[in-house]
Amino acid sequence: MFLLINVKYTQATQIDAFIRNKIIFLTDGQVANEDEILYNVRRFINQDRLFTIGIGSAPNSFLMTSLADYGRGTFTYIGSISEVREKCKNCLLN
């Protein structure tokens, strides 16, 4: 639900038409309302960008990739703690 609220919030609070928000969705799995999230990201993302980061073995890669595609971002998978710094840095630089 947080992602859904965040996408709506950033769209509603955008002050300058030239500034684009970058939204980062970080999860280790257990996203329950996938259809609702996908629908609302497509509906509200507008010019903002959405990046997804999945940690561990449980994230739904189809959902994470779809969200990143709709948001013109990237999906980053982190399989071990030793990858966190480098992969998060790369995600933030996109």
C-alpha positions as CSV (number, residue, x, y, z in Angstrom):
1,M,0.0,0.0,0.0
2,F,2.9,2.4,0.6
3,L,3.9,2.4,-3.0
4,L,0.4,3.2,-4.1
5,I,0.2,6.1,-1.6
6,N,3.6,7.4,-2.6
7,V,2.9,7.4,-6.3
8,K,-0.4,9.3,-5.7
9,Y,1.3,11.7,-3.3
10,T,4.2,12.6,-5.5
11,Q,1.8,13.3,-8.4
12,A,-0.4,15.5,-6.3
13,T,2.4,17.5,-4.7
14,Q,4.5,18.2,-7.8
15,I,5.2,21.9,-7.9
16,D,7.4,22.4,-10.9
17,A,6.4,20.7,-14.2
18,F,10.1,20.3,-15.0
19,I,11.0,18.4,-11.8
20,R,10.5,14.7,-11.9
21,N,10.3,12.6,-8.8
22,K,12.3,9.3,-8.5
23,I,10.4,6.7,-6.5
24,I,12.3,3.7,-5.1
25,F,10.3,0.7,-4.2
26,L,12.3,-1.7,-2.0
27,T,11.0,-5.1,-0.9
28,D,12.0,-8.5,0.3
29,G,8.7,-10.0,-1.0
30,Q,5.1,-10.3,0.3
31,V,3.4,-7.7,-1.9
32,A,-0.3,-8.6,-1.5
33,N,-2.2,-6.2,-3.8
34,E,-0.1,-6.6,-7.0
35,D,-2.9,-5.9,-9.5
36,E,-4.0,-2.7,-7.7
37,I,-0.4,-1.5,-7.5
38,L,0.2,-2.1,-11.2
39,Y,-3.0,-0.4,-12.2
40,N,-2.3,2.7,-10.1
41,V,1.3,3.0,-11.1
42,R,0.2,3.0,-14.8
43,R,-2.5,5.5,-13.9
44,F,-0.5,7.9,-11.7
45,I,3.2,7.6,-12.6
46,N,3.0,10.3,-15.3
47,Q,6.5,11.7,-15.8
48,D,7.9,10.5,-12.5
49,R,10.3,7.5,-12.5
50,L,10.0,4.3,-10.5
51,F,12.9,2.1,-9.6
52,T,12.5,-1.2,-7.9
53,I,14.9,-3.1,-5.7
54,G,14.3,-6.7,-4.6
55,I,16.3,-8.2,-1.8
56,G,16.7,-11.9,-1.0
57,S,15.0,-14.9,-2.6
58,A,11.3,-13.9,-2.2
59,P,10.7,-10.8,-4.4
60,N,8.3,-11.3,-7.3
61,S,10.6,-10.4,-10.3
62,F,7.7,-10.2,-12.7
63,L,6.0,-7.5,-10.5
64,M,9.3,-5.7,-9.9
65,T,10.2,-5.6,-13.6
66,S,6.7,-4.6,-14.6
67,L,6.7,-1.7,-12.1
68,A,10.1,-0.5,-13.3
69,D,9.0,-0.7,-16.9
70,Y,5.9,1.3,-16.3
71,G,7.9,3.9,-14.3
72,R,10.7,4.1,-16.9
73,G,13.2,2.9,-14.2
74,T,15.1,-0.3,-13.6
75,F,14.7,-3.4,-11.4
76,T,17.7,-4.2,-9.3
77,Y,18.0,-7.6,-7.6
78,I,20.2,-7.9,-4.5
79,G,21.0,-11.5,-3.6
80,S,23.5,-10.9,-0.8
81,I,24.5,-8.3,1.7
82,S,27.8,-7.7,-0.1
83,E,26.0,-6.4,-3.1
84,V,23.9,-3.7,-1.4
85,R,26.2,-0.7,-1.6
86,E,27.2,-1.1,-5.2
87,K,23.8,-2.0,-6.6
88,C,21.9,0.7,-4.6
89,K,24.5,3.3,-5.8
90,N,24.0,2.2,-9.4
91,C,20.2,2.4,-9.0
92,L,20.4,6.0,-7.6
93,L,22.6,7.2,-10.4
94,N,20.1,6.2,-13.1
